[in-house]
Amino acid sequence: MLRYKAQLRGIKVIITEESYTSQSSCLDGDDLPKYGEKKPKFSGKRVTRGLYKTRENKLLNADVNGSLNIIKK
């Protein structure tokens, strides 16, 4: 249904694997391994619901962090 609706509007849909995208920092350049490839180590962490803190103590919205990581993947 999503692909169909997007196609009607001329939007290209790309299905991608999304593991670790909300746990890794998009600003710190953390690796984004596929699930089960290797044990990941992340520089930042989610401090509250909806808030992510990077290695350099920068705060950003957790959904924005995850979305940027999905784009990188």
Gaussian input, Z-matrix of N, CA and C with variables (Angstrom, degrees):
# hf/3-21g

backbone

0 1
 N
 C     1     B1
 C     2     B2     1     A1
 N     3     B3     2     A2     1     D1
 C     4     B4     3     A3     2     D2
 C     5     B5     4     A4     3     D3
 N     6     B6     5     A5     4     D4
 C     7     B7     6     A6     5     D5
 C     8     B8     7     A7     6     D6
 N     9     B9     8     A8     7     D7
 C    10    B10     9     A9     8     D8
 C    11    B11    10    A10     9     D9
 N    12    B12    11    A11    10    D10
 C    13    B13    12    A12    11    D11
 C    14    B14    13    A13    12    D12
 N    15    B15    14    A14    13    D13
 C    16    B16    15    A15    14    D14
 C    17    B17    16    A16    15    D15
 N    18    B18    17    A17    16    D16
 C    19    B19    18    A18    17    D17
 C    20    B20    19    A19    18    D18
 N    21    B21    20    A20    19    D19
 C    22    B22    21    A21    20    D20
 C    23    B23    22    A22    21    D21
 N    24    B24    23    A23    22    D22
 C    25    B25    24    A24    23    D23
 C    26    B26    25    A25    24    D24
 N    27    B27    26    A26    25    D25
 C    28    B28    27    A27    26    D26
 C    29    B29    28    A28    27    D27
 N    30    B30    29    A29    28    D28
 C    31    B31    30    A30    29    D29
 C    32    B32    31    A31    30    D30
 N    33    B33    32    A32    31    D31
 C    34    B34    33    A33    32    D32
 C    35    B35    34    A34    33    D33
 N    36    B36    35    A35    34    D34
 C    37    B37    36    A36    35    D35
 C    38    B38    37    A37    36    D36
 N    39    B39    38    A38    37    D37
 C    40    B40    39    A39    38    D38
 C    41    B41    40    A40    39    D39
 N    42    B42    41    A41    40    D40
 C    43    B43    42    A42    41    D41
 C    44    B44    43    A43    42    D42
 N    45    B45    44    A44    43    D43
 C    46    B46    45    A45    44    D44
 C    47    B47    46    A46    45    D45
 N    48    B48    47    A47    46    D46
 C    49    B49    48    A48    47    D47
 C    50    B50    49    A49    48    D48
 N    51    B51    50    A50    49    D49
 C    52    B52    51    A51    50    D50
 C    53    B53    52    A52    51    D51
 N    54    B54    53    A53    52    D52
 C    55    B55    54    A54    53    D53
 C    56    B56    55    A55    54    D54
 N    57    B57    56    A56    55    D55
 C    58    B58    57    A57    56    D56
 C    59    B59    58    A58    57    D57
 N    60    B60    59    A59    58    D58
 C    61    B61    60    A60    59    D59
 C    62    B62    61    A61    60    D60
 N    63    B63    62    A62    61    D61
 C    64    B64    63    A63    62    D62
 C    65    B65    64    A64    63    D63
 N    66    B66    65    A65    64    D64
 C    67    B67    66    A66    65    D65
 C    68    B68    67    A67    66    D66
 N    69    B69    68    A68    67    D67
 C    70    B70    69    A69    68    D68
 C    71    B71    70    A70    69    D69
 N    72    B72    71    A71    70    D70
 C    73    B73    72    A72    71    D71
 C    74    B74    73    A73    72    D72
 N    75    B75    74    A74    73    D73
 C    76    B76    75    A75    74    D74
 C    77    B77    76    A76    75    D75
 N    78    B78    77    A77    76    D76
 C    79    B79    78    A78    77    D77
 C    80    B80    79    A79    78    D78
 N    81    B81    80    A80    79    D79
 C    82    B82    81    A81    80    D80
 C    83    B83    82    A82    81    D81
 N    84    B84    83    A83    82    D82
 C    85    B85    84    A84    83    D83
 C    86    B86    85    A85    84    D84
 N    87    B87    86    A86    85    D85
 C    88    B88    87    A87    86    D86
 C    89    B89    88    A88    87    D87
 N    90    B90    89    A89    88    D88
 C    91    B91    90    A90    89    D89
 C    92    B92    91    A91    90    D90
 N    93    B93    92    A92    91    D91
 C    94    B94    93    A93    92    D92
 C    95    B95    94    A94    93    D93
 N    96    B96    95    A95    94    D94
 C    97    B97    96    A96    95    D95
 C    98    B98    97    A97    96    D96
 N    99    B99    98    A98    97    D97
 C   100   B100    99    A99    98    D98
 C   101   B101   100   A100    99    D99
 N   102   B102   101   A101   100   D100
 C   103   B103   102   A102   101   D101
 C   104   B104   103   A103   102   D102
 N   105   B105   104   A104   103   D103
 C   106   B106   105   A105   104   D104
 C   107   B107   106   A106   105   D105
 N   108   B108   107   A107   106   D106
 C   109   B109   108   A108   107   D107
 C   110   B110   109   A109   108   D108
 N   111   B111   110   A110   109   D109
 C   112   B112   111   A111   110   D110
 C   113   B113   112   A112   111   D111
 N   114   B114   113   A113   112   D112
 C   115   B115   114   A114   113   D113
 C   116   B116   115   A115   114   D114
 N   117   B117   116   A116   115   D115
 C   118   B118   117   A117   116   D116
 C   119   B119   118   A118   117   D117
 N   120   B120   119   A119   118   D118
 C   121   B121   120   A120   119   D119
 C   122   B122   121   A121   120   D120
 N   123   B123   122   A122   121   D121
 C   124   B124   123   A123   122   D122
 C   125   B125   124   A124   123   D123
 N   126   B126   125   A125   124   D124
 C   127   B127   126   A126   125   D125
 C   128   B128   127   A127   126   D126
 N   129   B129   128   A128   127   D127
 C   130   B130   129   A129   128   D128
 C   131   B131   130   A130   129   D129
 N   132   B132   131   A131   130   D130
 C   133   B133   132   A132   131   D131
 C   134   B134   133   A133   132   D132
 N   135   B135   134   A134   133   D133
 C   136   B136   135   A135   134   D134
 C   137   B137   136   A136   135   D135
 N   138   B138   137   A137   136   D136
 C   139   B139   138   A138   137   D137
 C   140   B140   139   A139   138   D138
 N   141   B141   140   A140   139   D139
 C   142   B142   141   A141   140   D140
 C   143   B143   142   A142   141   D141
 N   144   B144   143   A143   142   D142
 C   145   B145   144   A144   143   D143
 C   146   B146   145   A145   144   D144
 N   147   B147   146   A146   145   D145
 C   148   B148   147   A147   146   D146
 C   149   B149   148   A148   147   D147
 N   150   B150   149   A149   148   D148
 C   151   B151   150   A150   149   D149
 C   152   B152   151   A151   150   D150
 N   153   B153   152   A152   151   D151
 C   154   B154   153   A153   152   D152
 C   155   B155   154   A154   153   D153
 N   156   B156   155   A155   154   D154
 C   157   B157   156   A156   155   D155
 C   158   B158   157   A157   156   D156
 N   159   B159   158   A158   157   D157
 C   160   B160   159   A159   158   D158
 C   161   B161   160   A160   159   D159
 N   162   B162   161   A161   160   D160
 C   163   B163   162   A162   161   D161
 C   164   B164   163   A163   162   D162
 N   165   B165   164   A164   163   D163
 C   166   B166   165   A165   164   D164
 C   167   B167   166   A166   165   D165
 N   168   B168   167   A167   166   D166
 C   169   B169   168   A168   167   D167
 C   170   B170   169   A169   168   D168
 N   171   B171   170   A170   169   D169
 C   172   B172   171   A171   170   D170
 C   173   B173   172   A172   171   D171
 N   174   B174   173   A173   172   D172
 C   175   B175   174   A174   173   D173
 C   176   B176   175   A175   174   D174
 N   177   B177   176   A176   175   D175
 C   178   B178   177   A177   176   D176
 C   179   B179   178   A178   177   D177
 N   180   B180   179   A179   178   D178
 C   181   B181   180   A180   179   D179
 C   182   B182   181   A181   180   D180
 N   183   B183   182   A182   181   D181
 C   184   B184   183   A183   182   D182
 C   185   B185   184   A184   183   D183
 N   186   B186   185   A185   184   D184
 C   187   B187   186   A186   185   D185
 C   188   B188   187   A187   186   D186
 N   189   B189   188   A188   187   D187
 C   190   B190   189   A189   188   D188
 C   191   B191   190   A190   189   D189
 N   192   B192   191   A191   190   D190
 C   193   B193   192   A192   191   D191
 C   194   B194   193   A193   192   D192
 N   195   B195   194   A194   193   D193
 C   196   B196   195   A195   194   D194
 C   197   B197   196   A196   195   D195
 N   198   B198   197   A197   196   D196
 C   199   B199   198   A198   197   D197
 C   200   B200   199   A199   198   D198
 N   201   B201   200   A200   199   D199
 C   202   B202   201   A201   200   D200
 C   203   B203   202   A202   201   D201
 N   204   B204   203   A203   202   D202
 C   205   B205   204   A204   203   D203
 C   206   B206   205   A205   204   D204
 N   207   B207   206   A206   205   D205
 C   208   B208   207   A207   206   D206
 C   209   B209   208   A208   207   D207
 N   210   B210   209   A209   208   D208
 C   211   B211   210   A210   209   D209
 C   212   B212   211   A211   210   D210
 N   213   B213   212   A212   211   D211
 C   214   B214   213   A213   212   D212
 C   215   B215   214   A214   213   D213
 N   216   B216   215   A215   214   D214
 C   217   B217   216   A216   215   D215
 C   218   B218   217   A217   216   D216

   B1=1.4412
   B2=1.5354
   B3=1.3341
   B4=1.4579
   B5=1.5240
   B6=1.3235
   B7=1.4713
   B8=1.5230
   B9=1.3095
   B10=1.4615
   B11=1.5257
   B12=1.3252
   B13=1.4667
   B14=1.5318
   B15=1.3294
   B16=1.4620
   B17=1.5230
   B18=1.3156
   B19=1.4644
   B20=1.5319
   B21=1.3183
   B22=1.4627
   B23=1.5246
   B24=1.3260
   B25=1.4708
   B26=1.5306
   B27=1.3300
   B28=1.4608
   B29=1.5161
   B30=1.3264
   B31=1.4625
   B32=1.5211
   B33=1.3309
   B34=1.4587
   B35=1.5324
   B36=1.3171
   B37=1.4668
   B38=1.5216
   B39=1.3196
   B40=1.4604
   B41=1.5260
   B42=1.3269
   B43=1.4593
   B44=1.5270
   B45=1.3327
   B46=1.4613
   B47=1.5249
   B48=1.3015
   B49=1.4592
   B50=1.5298
   B51=1.3345
   B52=1.4588
   B53=1.5277
   B54=1.3263
   B55=1.4640
   B56=1.5276
   B57=1.3087
   B58=1.4693
   B59=1.5285
   B60=1.3204
   B61=1.4629
   B62=1.5228
   B63=1.3282
   B64=1.4626
   B65=1.5242
   B66=1.3261
   B67=1.4662
   B68=1.5217
   B69=1.3162
   B70=1.4627
   B71=1.5257
   B72=1.3143
   B73=1.4558
   B74=1.5233
   B75=1.3310
   B76=1.4639
   B77=1.5268
   B78=1.3185
   B79=1.4643
   B80=1.5258
   B81=1.3327
   B82=1.4646
   B83=1.5219
   B84=1.3290
   B85=1.4649
   B86=1.5155
   B87=1.3346
   B88=1.4685
   B89=1.5272
   B90=1.3322
   B91=1.4605
   B92=1.5205
   B93=1.3288
   B94=1.4572
   B95=1.5236
   B96=1.3386
   B97=1.4641
   B98=1.5225
   B99=1.3219
   B100=1.4611
   B101=1.5209
   B102=1.3131
   B103=1.4533
   B104=1.5263
   B105=1.3277
   B106=1.4550
   B107=1.5193
   B108=1.3288
   B109=1.4665
   B110=1.5239
   B111=1.3092
   B112=1.4618
   B113=1.5208
   B114=1.3250
   B115=1.4593
   B116=1.5298
   B117=1.3090
   B118=1.4647
   B119=1.5264
   B120=1.3274
   B121=1.4581
   B122=1.5251
   B123=1.3128
   B124=1.4518
   B125=1.5216
   B126=1.3309
   B127=1.4579
   B128=1.5298
   B129=1.3157
   B130=1.4579
   B131=1.5094
   B132=1.3300
   B133=1.4631
   B134=1.5204
   B135=1.3140
   B136=1.4599
   B137=1.5252
   B138=1.3305
   B139=1.4650
   B140=1.5250
   B141=1.2944
   B142=1.4600
   B143=1.5172
   B144=1.2996
   B145=1.4601
   B146=1.5287
   B147=1.3102
   B148=1.4547
   B149=1.5120
   B150=1.3387
   B151=1.4602
   B152=1.5212
   B153=1.3270
   B154=1.4628
   B155=1.5255
   B156=1.3421
   B157=1.4681
   B158=1.5229
   B159=1.3380
   B160=1.4610
   B161=1.5250
   B162=1.3164
   B163=1.4655
   B164=1.5237
   B165=1.3379
   B166=1.4672
   B167=1.5297
   B168=1.3412
   B169=1.4667
   B170=1.5276
   B171=1.3238
   B172=1.4600
   B173=1.5216
   B174=1.3167
   B175=1.4592
   B176=1.5202
   B177=1.3327
   B178=1.4502
   B179=1.5145
   B180=1.3011
   B181=1.4492
   B182=1.5189
   B183=1.3266
   B184=1.4678
   B185=1.5274
   B186=1.3247
   B187=1.4629
   B188=1.5251
   B189=1.3208
   B190=1.4679
   B191=1.5233
   B192=1.3254
   B193=1.4645
   B194=1.5293
   B195=1.3198
   B196=1.4575
   B197=1.5187
   B198=1.3245
   B199=1.4653
   B200=1.5213
   B201=1.3194
   B202=1.4693
   B203=1.5234
   B204=1.3251
   B205=1.4652
   B206=1.5283
   B207=1.3218
   B208=1.4670
   B209=1.5259
   B210=1.3174
   B211=1.4672
   B212=1.5253
   B213=1.3453
   B214=1.4730
   B215=1.5165
   B216=1.3364
   B217=1.4563
   B218=1.5086
   A1=110.88
   A2=117.32
   A3=120.28
   A4=111.14
   A5=116.57
   A6=119.84
   A7=110.93
   A8=115.91
   A9=120.87
   A10=110.66
   A11=116.85
   A12=121.24
   A13=111.29
   A14=116.64
   A15=120.35
   A16=110.64
   A17=116.85
   A18=121.39
   A19=110.68
   A20=117.28
   A21=120.79
   A22=111.84
   A23=115.69
   A24=121.39
   A25=113.15
   A26=116.58
   A27=120.04
   A28=113.81
   A29=117.13
   A30=122.08
   A31=108.88
   A32=116.53
   A33=121.65
   A34=109.23
   A35=116.97
   A36=122.59
   A37=108.65
   A38=116.14
   A39=121.78
   A40=107.47
   A41=116.93
   A42=121.61
   A43=107.54
   A44=116.47
   A45=120.63
   A46=110.49
   A47=115.51
   A48=123.01
   A49=107.29
   A50=118.03
   A51=120.19
   A52=115.53
   A53=118.25
   A54=118.95
   A55=111.61
   A56=115.39
   A57=126.03
   A58=114.69
   A59=119.21
   A60=119.75
   A61=112.94
   A62=118.37
   A63=119.36
   A64=112.17
   A65=117.45
   A66=120.88
   A67=112.53
   A68=117.74
   A69=120.46
   A70=110.03
   A71=116.06
   A72=121.60
   A73=110.71
   A74=115.85
   A75=119.60
   A76=110.80
   A77=118.59
   A78=121.63
   A79=112.88
   A80=116.98
   A81=120.49
   A82=112.93
   A83=117.72
   A84=120.42
   A85=114.34
   A86=117.44
   A87=120.61
   A88=110.76
   A89=116.05
   A90=121.03
   A91=109.57
   A92=115.56
   A93=121.64
   A94=109.07
   A95=116.99
   A96=118.96
   A97=111.37
   A98=115.57
   A99=119.86
   A100=107.57
   A101=116.16
   A102=121.21
   A103=110.46
   A104=116.40
   A105=121.99
   A106=115.21
   A107=119.35
   A108=121.25
   A109=112.03
   A110=115.42
   A111=120.95
   A112=108.27
   A113=116.09
   A114=119.80
   A115=108.54
   A116=117.14
   A117=119.54
   A118=112.86
   A119=115.17
   A120=122.03
   A121=106.58
   A122=115.99
   A123=120.20
   A124=111.26
   A125=116.10
   A126=120.91
   A127=113.03
   A128=117.85
   A129=121.07
   A130=111.45
   A131=115.65
   A132=119.04
   A133=110.09
   A134=114.54
   A135=121.15
   A136=106.78
   A137=116.93
   A138=120.10
   A139=112.49
   A140=117.46
   A141=122.67
   A142=107.14
   A143=114.96
   A144=117.48
   A145=108.76
   A146=116.00
   A147=121.02
   A148=115.40
   A149=118.43
   A150=120.33
   A151=110.30
   A152=116.27
   A153=122.68
   A154=108.90
   A155=116.66
   A156=122.16
   A157=108.81
   A158=117.00
   A159=122.17
   A160=111.08
   A161=115.54
   A162=122.01
   A163=111.16
   A164=116.46
   A165=121.28
   A166=112.18
   A167=116.02
   A168=123.64
   A169=114.09
   A170=116.88
   A171=120.47
   A172=107.45
   A173=116.32
   A174=121.20
   A175=109.79
   A176=115.73
   A177=120.05
   A178=109.54
   A179=115.24
   A180=120.98
   A181=109.25
   A182=116.93
   A183=121.75
   A184=112.07
   A185=117.84
   A186=120.39
   A187=111.41
   A188=116.82
   A189=120.68
   A190=109.46
   A191=117.23
   A192=121.64
   A193=110.65
   A194=117.20
   A195=121.28
   A196=112.46
   A197=116.78
   A198=120.96
   A199=111.88
   A200=116.69
   A201=119.76
   A202=110.89
   A203=117.14
   A204=120.07
   A205=111.83
   A206=117.52
   A207=119.91
   A208=109.59
   A209=117.33
   A210=120.94
   A211=110.28
   A212=116.73
   A213=120.75
   A214=112.04
   A215=116.73
   A216=121.42
   A217=109.60
   D1=-43.27
   D2=179.96
   D3=-62.02
   D4=-46.06
   D5=178.91
   D6=-60.58
   D7=-42.35
   D8=-179.04
   D9=-61.60
   D10=-49.97
   D11=-179.32
   D12=-63.01
   D13=-40.70
   D14=178.51
   D15=-64.85
   D16=-41.96
   D17=-179.74
   D18=-61.14
   D19=-36.94
   D20=177.67
   D21=-60.74
   D22=-30.03
   D23=-179.39
   D24=-98.27
   D25=1.90
   D26=179.60
   D27=78.11
   D28=24.25
   D29=-178.89
   D30=-101.36
   D31=130.98
   D32=178.67
   D33=-85.48
   D34=131.18
   D35=178.99
   D36=-108.00
   D37=127.64
   D38=177.35
   D39=-118.81
   D40=119.78
   D41=178.12
   D42=-87.40
   D43=126.92
   D44=-177.44
   D45=-134.63
   D46=158.84
   D47=177.47
   D48=-78.03
   D49=130.69
   D50=-170.29
   D51=-115.53
   D52=16.68
   D53=-177.57
   D54=-63.70
   D55=141.67
   D56=177.15
   D57=69.13
   D58=4.88
   D59=-177.16
   D60=-69.50
   D61=-26.88
   D62=178.83
   D63=-91.89
   D64=-10.78
   D65=-179.01
   D66=-96.70
   D67=-25.97
   D68=-177.95
   D69=-92.65
   D70=153.63
   D71=-177.38
   D72=-89.46
   D73=123.82
   D74=177.88
   D75=-72.97
   D76=-26.09
   D77=-179.08
   D78=-83.54
   D79=-27.46
   D80=-178.48
   D81=-89.73
   D82=-6.69
   D83=179.03
   D84=74.07
   D85=30.76
   D86=177.46
   D87=-59.77
   D88=148.19
   D89=174.13
   D90=-65.95
   D91=150.87
   D92=177.57
   D93=-121.87
   D94=78.12
   D95=-178.90
   D96=-72.63
   D97=159.30
   D98=172.21
   D99=-75.35
   D100=155.13
   D101=-178.45
   D102=-58.51
   D103=126.97
   D104=176.66
   D105=87.72
   D106=-6.84
   D107=-179.73
   D108=-68.09
   D109=-53.65
   D110=179.54
   D111=-153.27
   D112=164.20
   D113=179.90
   D114=-76.56
   D115=115.76
   D116=-176.78
   D117=-78.72
   D118=152.72
   D119=174.44
   D120=-131.17
   D121=126.35
   D122=-174.67
   D123=-114.59
   D124=146.76
   D125=-175.28
   D126=-86.02
   D127=-26.35
   D128=-179.15
   D129=-113.87
   D130=-171.48
   D131=178.17
   D132=-160.31
   D133=159.32
   D134=175.04
   D135=-81.41
   D136=123.12
   D137=-176.08
   D138=-94.80
   D139=-33.91
   D140=173.13
   D141=-143.99
   D142=173.12
   D143=177.42
   D144=-62.96
   D145=120.33
   D146=177.51
   D147=90.06
   D148=2.73
   D149=-178.15
   D150=-132.39
   D151=129.37
   D152=-178.63
   D153=-117.98
   D154=136.93
   D155=179.68
   D156=-114.34
   D157=127.11
   D158=-178.97
   D159=-83.53
   D160=176.17
   D161=178.59
   D162=-57.85
   D163=-34.81
   D164=-178.71
   D165=-92.52
   D166=19.98
   D167=177.78
   D168=62.44
   D169=24.91
   D170=172.72
   D171=-82.22
   D172=139.75
   D173=-179.76
   D174=-105.84
   D175=137.84
   D176=173.96
   D177=-147.95
   D178=160.78
   D179=179.15
   D180=-61.67
   D181=132.17
   D182=-176.46
   D183=-63.72
   D184=-34.99
   D185=178.34
   D186=-68.57
   D187=-36.85
   D188=176.36
   D189=-64.93
   D190=-44.26
   D191=177.57
   D192=-57.65
   D193=-49.09
   D194=179.64
   D195=-62.95
   D196=-41.12
   D197=179.93
   D198=-64.51
   D199=-42.76
   D200=178.20
   D201=-64.49
   D202=-36.06
   D203=177.39
   D204=-68.83
   D205=-35.15
   D206=175.99
   D207=-64.15
   D208=-40.04
   D209=177.07
   D210=-61.96
   D211=-41.66
   D212=179.17
   D213=-64.39
   D214=-34.94
   D215=-176.29
   D216=-72.19

